[in-house]
Amino acid sequence: MLVTAAHLRVRGETGANTAMLVLAIGTAGVVLLAIIAVSAALDYGWKQRRGGRVESPAS
């Protein structure tokens, strides 16, 4: 996402399509938010299923 944002600065030299660069940044941002949301939901579900208890490793 950051590389594509940096590419916006040199798009005139590379001949890149501005709309495609913006679409790529937006898509990457949406995917990042989706990954964060799914991982937070999985973490919440995991903690609910285990009753919030933390087990220490067996010695």
C-alpha positions in Angstrom: 0.0 0.0 0.0 2.8 2.4 0.9 4.7 1.5 -2.3 1.7 2.3 -4.4 1.2 5.6 -2.5 4.8 6.5 -3.3 4.2 5.5 -6.9 1.6 8.3 -7.1 4.5 10.8 -6.9 6.2 9.4 -10.0 3.2 8.4 -12.0 4.1 10.9 -14.7 7.5 9.3 -15.3 6.1 5.8 -15.3 2.9 6.5 -17.2 0.8 4.8 -14.5 -3.0 5.2 -14.5 -3.9 7.4 -11.5 -7.3 5.7 -11.1 -5.7 2.3 -10.9 -3.2 3.4 -8.3 -6.0 4.9 -6.2 -8.0 1.7 -6.6 -5.1 -0.4 -5.5 -4.5 1.7 -2.4 -8.2 1.6 -1.5 -8.4 -2.2 -2.1 -5.3 -2.8 0.1 -6.8 -0.6 2.8 -10.1 -2.5 2.8 -8.3 -5.8 2.9 -6.1 -4.6 5.8 -9.2 -3.6 7.8 -10.9 -6.9 7.0 -7.9 -8.8 8.3 -7.9 -6.8 11.5 -11.6 -7.3 11.9 -11.5 -11.0 11.4 -8.5 -11.5 13.7 -10.2 -9.4 16.4 -13.4 -11.5 16.0 -11.4 -14.8 16.2 -9.5 -13.6 19.3 -12.8 -12.6 21.0 -14.4 -15.9 20.0 -11.4 -17.9 21.2 -11.4 -16.1 24.6 -15.1 -16.6 25.0 -14.8 -20.3 24.3 -12.0 -20.8 26.7 -13.7 -18.8 29.4 -11.0 -16.1 29.6 -8.7 -18.4 31.5 -5.0 -18.6 30.7 -3.2 -21.9 31.1 0.5 -22.1 31.8 2.6 -24.4 29.8 3.2 -27.9 31.4 6.6 -28.3 33.0 
